[in-house]
Amino acid sequence: MQREVVKDRQKNLAMQQSEITKKSYVIKESIIRKHLEIQAILDKDLKTTLSHLEAEERAAVSALDWLMERNWILIQEIEQDLAGITATLDHVDLHAHATPDHQGEWVLDKVPDVLNSSECCSVSLDAAKADQIVSLTNSMLLLVSSLTPTMKNLMKNRSDVSLDPDTAHPKLLISPKGDGVTYTDTWQELPDTPLRFDTTLNVISLQSFSFGCHYWEMDVTGKTYWELGVTYPSIPRKGVAEDCWLGRGDESWCVEFYDGEYTAWHRGVPHRLLVTKQFSRIGILCNFPAGSVMFLGADDMSPLFCFCVGSFSDSLHLALCPGHDHNATNAKPIVICNASS
């Protein structure tokens, strides 16, 4: 009977796995189609708009070509008449009593008309329409930018947290607002309470979360080493036990950045990430209904790693480790980018 129960459970799990795969495929295909439709609309609008502008450009250039041709013909006619007038004047000098004709007067009469019709300002593009097109395009850019990246827009409602100074290692400085942590080489004389980490350079948030979906974003600009994650309140805090480090025990999950490489940790198992970009912001999405913890490169919302826990057995705290300063190469703080700030 026990065997049949286990087999039935195994069958249900396999069915659930297949259902999740199918649902994910349908969602992804739908999103891909919508993005292709958006791209097609944008491409068509771009082609139409550029065609209008190019038609105006061709018309203006053609009109200017015609005016330049008229001016060139007029210049040639003036030069011919100047040559004729010069010859006439020479003839008058030789025959003092001769009367010069009126050669060239008709050209002089034509010059004002040509000059008036070929003023530079007489041909131009529709500046008002061009400004309107640029304005509309800019508005479209702002609209699209406000909705993308899609994941960023989905996570804009962040959960504000502050760091608990009573949990911070004595070599960590917590900002007055509790939104930043910096390593200091000076050991601070602080009460050695059961909550305080005394070996690992950790600090956790004052707030804990046990339901819903929560997103936090940390600024790690200029840092060469850090550890970021979430932890149960039961994480060991004293001594040199490996479980005190983030991601090394059952109680915590983290991503570590060191020497240009990213590693995800849980239960002491490292997962080396094939990521080469050094992000200035790291996001953590903790989803209680889904039982997952996802780490993202928040600069462009690139997924770094996702832990699928299934269900959490306790509330979770945000956990930070800024690391040693490494001869001032890692002296920058980790700053929590709360929505309120």
Secondary structure, DSSP 8 states (H G I E B T S, - for coil): -HHHHHHHHHHHHHHHHHHHHHHHHHHHHHHHHHHHHHHHHHHHHHHHHHHHHHHHHHHHHHHHHHHHHHHHHHHHHHHHHHHHHHHHHHHHHHSTT-----TTHHHHHHHHHHHHHT-GGGS---HHHHHHHHHHHHHHHHHHHHH-SHHHHHT-S-----B-GGGS-TTEEE-TTSSEEEE-SS-------TTS-SSS--EEBS--B-SSEEEEEEE-TT-SEEEEEEE-TT---SSS-GGGSTTSSTTEEEEEEETTEEEEEETTEEEEE------SEEEEEEETTTTEEEEEETTTTEEEEEEE-SS-SS-BEEEEE----TTTTT---EEE--TT-
